[in-house]
Amino acid sequence: MLCVSWLLLCLLVPTRQQESETPNSFAECTDGYEWDPERQYCKDINECQRIPDACKGEMKCINHYGGYLCLPRSASVISDSHTESAIHEQPPSQPDTFEQQPNPCPAGYQPDSQGLGTCVDMDECAFELHDCLPSQECVNIPGSFHCKCPEGYRKIGTECVDIDECRYRYCQHRCVNSPGSFTCQCEPGFQLASNNRSCVDVNECSMGAPCQQRCYNTYGTFLCRCNQGYELDRDGHTCNDIDECSYSSYLCQHECVNEPGRFSCICPEGYQLLGTRLCQDINECETDAHSCSETQTCVNFHGGFRCVEKNRCKEPFIQVSDNRCMCPSGNQLCRDEPGSVVYRYMSITSDRSVPSDIFQIQATSVYPGAYNTFQIRSGNEQGDFYIRQINNISAMLVLARPVTGPQEFVLDLEMLTANSLLSYRSSSVLRLTVFVGGYAF
């Protein structure tokens, strides 16, 4: 007799009904058995192996002699001797007997198959004599078994419950739990280290950061910077050229030219850069950059030069030097002419502040007891200049109004000499050419 502890169901082992007289002849067996012609006896059929899905749902199939049982996985099976054991196929020792023999071994053990009278461990996992859930793994141990949960789960009661690894702060930044496992994620600007838990800084500059010019890696991010002459766009990546010329009109003395990342100053014709921003007049006469002939004299002025003839004296004047003409006193034509004419040249800039002293007149010889006066004899029809006498032998030419070039003035500055005691009167003229440059430099 075989009893199930929770069901208290007792099953009678059926007996053999008929056997042929001849040992080698065919014998008819009862339900749950089949004839073994080799060993000449009726052997039990293991329905749990032969019948697909013999038990449905979470029920487990337990084979026994002449039949099988469908029991819950948590059910225990005991023999009539009250010794806990698993049911296993044990054919009768003799072909003509089918009575179940009591198990003389402790729970979890069975007699050895060699008939040596020893007890060997019963592998409950191999014979599915366990109550482990489908999600669990059965692990055989001497005399018993235990149900093992997959990695990432822990056993609570009979169930395997997912372990929320994120509660234990396994990840440095962010943790995402998943059934039986977890993954670590890093904040932007970081990447997982080789341990898949720590986060290390990403050097975006070496990984193709979108900086147009310069890139600086920082902890967790990066910064874009621009070269001199550029400014960073609102997008934080692009560098736009700075138009320095639009910021100030004083960057260059003459004209500012914007270029990618920089600016440059240019000067008008006849000038050259002094440093990077100022303009300086080119003295073509000193650098031999003029086209004057040997009979001419090169006169430099702001922004250019002029070639003047060395022989400028006209009748009744005679030339005594390159820039001086004399009118002989014995010549009747010289009676109404100045005794001498001296040629001088000077240059001033446009828009010069006024009044401005620009040229000093100095007498070269003084007659005893003579008195000298100075005046502008011609060339000042618009009143742009006036004479301020300093003393008996010198005077100053003063610019009275702002003038804009390019233009030129030819002024005859006359010095009158008189001696009332000797009834002496004479004059000399300084013919001054004033070049006004086209710029204020």
C-alpha positions, 0 to 999 in steps of 0.5 A: 500500500502507498499513501500520499500524506496531504491527500491520504490517498491509498492505492492498491498495487494490482496483482498479476492476472495470468501468466503462461505455463511456458516461461518463454511464452507471451504473458498478459499483464494488467494495466500499468504493466508491460511484459519484459520478454528478456527478463520474463516478467511484467514490468511497470510502465513509467507513464510520467515519461511516456505520456506527454504532459501527463500532469497539467499546470504546476502539478508534478507527475509521480510514477508508481507501480501500475499507475501514476499520480499528479501532485502539487510540487510541494506535496511529500510522499511517504511509505507505509513505514512512515519513512519520507522518501521519493517514489521511484521505479523499483521492479520486483526481485522476482518475476512472479511477485509485484509487492512493493518492498519497504525502503530500508534507507533514510529519507533522501536515500535508496538501496543501491542497484547492485544489491549490496545492501548499501544506501545511496543518495537519491537525486531528487532533481534528476527524477523531478522529485522536488518542489522547485518552481519552473523559474528556480534551479534544483540543486541536489545535496546528500539526502535532499535538495534545495531550490536555487534562485537565478542570479539577481534574485533572492528567495522569499518563502518559496518565491524568487524575488528580483533584487533591486541592486539600485537600492545598494548604490552600486552605480556612481551616477544612475542605476537602472534596475531590470529583472535579475540584473541592473545597468549603470548609466552616466551623466552627459560628459561621462562614460562607464569605466571598465568596471561598468559601475564607475563613471569617468570624464569624457575628453570631448576635445579628443573625440571630435567636439564641435568647437570651430577653433579651440576646445578646452576639456573640463570635468564633465563637459568642455568649453569652446574658445576663439582666437584673437579677433573672433568672438564666440557665437550664441551656439557656444561652438562657432567663432565669428569674426570681430569687425574691429573697424566698426567699433572705433573710428580711431583705430587707424589714422586714415582707413581701417580695413577689417580682415578675418580675425584682425584688422589693418590700417592703410594710408593714402598715396604719398604716406606710409605706415608708422607702426601699425596705425599712424601714417607718415609722409613719404619724403620722396625727395630724400628717398629719390622717389621723385622724377625731378631733373637736374635743372629742377629742385625737388620740394617735398610736402604732405602727401607728395612732392613738386619739381621747381625750376632752379632758374626762376629769376626773370628780368630785371632780376638776376640769379645769385643762388638757387633760391635768390634773385637780385634786382640791381640798383643801377637798373632803372627797371628795378626802381619799383621792384624789391631789391631781392626775392628769396624763394621758400617752401613749406607744407602744413596739414589740413584743418589745422587749429587756428590761430596757428604760427606757421612761419617766422620771418627773420632779417638777414642784415640790418642797416644802422638806424633803420626800422623794419616793418613786415607785411603780406604784399600779395597772395592773401586775398581771402585773408587766410593769413596775417603777420604778427611782428615780433621785433625790429628784425623778425615777424611771424606768419599766422594762419588765421582760418582753417584751410583744407587741402590739397591746395597751395598758397603763394605769399609774398612776405615783404620787409620794408626798411626805412631810415628817415635821417638818411632818406633811405628806403628799400624792400626785400620779398620772401616768396613763400609757397605754402602747400596744404596737404589733403589730410590732417596728418 
